[in-house]
Amino acid sequence: MIELSREEARELAVAAQGLACTPTEPPTWEQAVDTVRRLGCIQIDTIHVVARSQYLVLWSRLGVYDPTWLDAMLDPHRAVFEYWGHAASIISIDLFPYFRRRMQWYKQRYLHEYDWSQQNAHVIDEVRRAIREHGPLGSTHFPAPEDGKRLDRWTWYGNKPTNLALEILWSAGELAVLRRVNFQRIYDLTERVLGEWHATDVPDPDEERRVLAHRAALAMGIVLPRWLNDYFRTRWGSRNHGGPTPAAILQSLAEDGKVVPVTVEGLGTGYVAAENLPLVDAIRAGQRSDHITLLSPFDNLIWDRVRTEALFDFEYRLECYTPAAKRVYGYFTLPILYHGRLIGRVDPKADRKERVLTLKSVHLEPDAPPVEELAETLRPALRSFAVFNGARAIRVESAPPGLAEAWTEDWE
C-alpha cells in the first residue's frame, strides 16, 4: 500500500483541484470548461462584497478570465446545469443523470408530502401552467398577493408564495434554470432546457454511487471514507438513507481498479483515483506546488472545514453571520493558499464605483513565511484579484507591519 505523509496528501489535494501551478498564459474557454468538469460542481453563493464565490473558484485556478464564460456554460452552451450538488451548485452536465434520483426524492418529499405543497397546490399548478404556456419566467414575473403582506417574518420567499413554488418545482426536477439575469434565476420546463439529458433513464443506485464517488475522489485528490459524503452532499450509509457505507463504496471501486488505497500519516486509510496516480508519483519524487492565490470560503478545496483542518492544520469559519463585534478575522475572509499551504486570510471589499479593492484586515498563521517575503510574493496575486474585481487600486486598512505599505498601489 502507498504511504503518504501529511504534506504529500496535502500536495495531492491541491494538485487534483488544479491549484498547484501558477498560470503562465491567459486562460481559455476550454480550460474553464475543463476546470468545471474536473471539479464536478461549484457551489453558488449570493454574497457580493467581492465577485461571487462561483466566479472566484475559477479565478483562483485560472487567473483573470472573462466571468461571462461561466454564465455561458449554462446558457447557451449547456455545459453545466444548476442543482443541489454541494448545496446549490453549478454541476458538470455529464453528471445530470446521476442527480435524477435526488430529484425524485425531492419530488416525493416536497411535492407529495410537504404540508405547504398540499395547502398551496393551486399556487404550484399556476406556476406550472404559466411557464408551460408563456415560456421562461423568473420570480419577478409573478405578482405578490394583493394584500402585499409578508406571510411570516422568517419566510425567505417573502410575501410571494410563487417563489417557494418555483424552488419546489426546480428541486423536484420539473423546472430547470435556463439562465440568470442579474443573478435572478429564469426557469423553464426541464425537458425544454435539457432535452436529451432529461430523456435519459435514471441510472440504478449502484451505478449512481460509483460514478459520484469516483468523481469526488478524482476531484479531491485524496479521500477518506468519512470525507466522501460531503463532496456531493450524498447520504450514503446514513441512518435515514441506508445502503452501502462510504467505506464499502470506496472499497468496491478499489476492487475494480478505479481507486487505489493509500495510508496517510496520522489520518489512516484513504483512496486515490487511478487517474491521479501520476500526481502521486511526481509528488513523492519531490514535486511541489508553486501557486499563490486566494480562495473563496466556498472553494472546493476548503468547503469541508473538518477536512481542511485535518489536511492543512487550518481552522476556518465564515463569520459573515457572526455579529461584527464578535468577529475574529472579518466578514468574508479568503484563505491565502501559498505553495500548497494555507498561511493566513484576508478580508476584502470591492468598491465597484470607485474601483478600489480594500483589504480590511490581513491575518497570518504562526508558521507563515516572513513578512518581508510575503510583501513581494503575494503582490501579484493581490493585483490579479483586484483586476478581476474591476479595481484599479488596492488599499490596506489593517495588516502586519510592512504589508500595508507594500501592497497599497494605484495603476491605470
Number of C-alpha atoms within 10 A of each C-alpha: 8 13 16 19 14 17 17 22 26 20 28 29 25 25 23 23 20 20 25 23 17 18 14 8 8 9 16 13 14 9 13 21 17 14 20 21 20 18 21 26 31 26 22 21 15 10 11 11 15 22 19 15 21 21 23 24 23 24 24 24 24 22 22 19 17 15 16 9 17 20 19 15 21 21 17 11 10 16 19 26 24 23 23 20 21 22 16 14 20 25 26 24 20 13 19 18 17 20 20 19 17 18 19 16 15 20 20 13 15 20 20 13 12 14 12 14 18 14 9 13 14 12 18 21 11 14 19 18 12 15 16 14 9 9 13 21 19 20 21 13 11 15 12 17 12 7 7 11 11 16 12 10 8 8 12 11 16 17 19 20 21 24 20 19 26 24 17 21 23 23 21 22 23 19 23 26 23 23 24 14 9 6 9 12 19 20 24 24 21 19 15 15 21 19 11 9 15 17 11 11 10 16 14 10 11 11 12 18 19 17 14 20 24 22 20 24 28 25 27 27 26 31 26 23 17 13 17 25 20 16 24 20 12 18 16 19 16 13 8 8 10 10 15 15 17 22 18 14 20 29 18 15 20 17 11 10 12 19 26 22 23 19 18 22 14 11 12 11 18 25 27 28 26 18 15 20 15 10 18 24 11 12 19 17 9 9 14 19 18 14 22 25 25 26 26 25 21 21 22 20 23 20 18 15 16 15 19 17 13 14 22 18 13 19 12 20 13 15 16 13 9 12 9 12 7 9 13 11 20 22 21 22 27 23 25 24 22 21 19 24 22 24 20 21 22 24 22 25 21 20 15 14 8 11 16 21 26 21 22 18 19 23 20 18 12 9 10 15 12 10 14 12 10 16 15 12 13 19 18 13 18 18 21 17 24 23 18 20 22 19 23 18 19 23 18 20 13 16 16 11 10 12 19 19 12 15 21 17 15 12 8 5
